Amino acid sequence: MQEENFKAAMMRMCDPKVRLLNKEVKKPIFGENEKITVNAAFKSNNIRINLMPVRTHKKKTIAATAEETAQQKQIMKERQFVI
């Protein structure tokens, strides 16, 4: 598992709405030596809890690659003839 995905899943379990895990520092980032403990007082009426990590969007670079520009030209060419 990639570290990025692991951290996102851990953050989801530390979410104040869920509180499955307790973080030492109440910030939305993990520190180098931060302690995370299991919340022994965790209770939920739900049978399931959705712990899917939120997708993070990567910042797109300003310059488009040659492949992307070729795809954009092809798309624009196809869209011209659609009525």
Secondary structure, 3 states (H helix, E strand, C coil): CCHHHHHHHHHHHCCCCCCCEEECCCCCCCCCCCCEEECCCCCCCCCCCCCCCCCCCCCCCCCCCHHHHHHHHHHHHHHHCCC
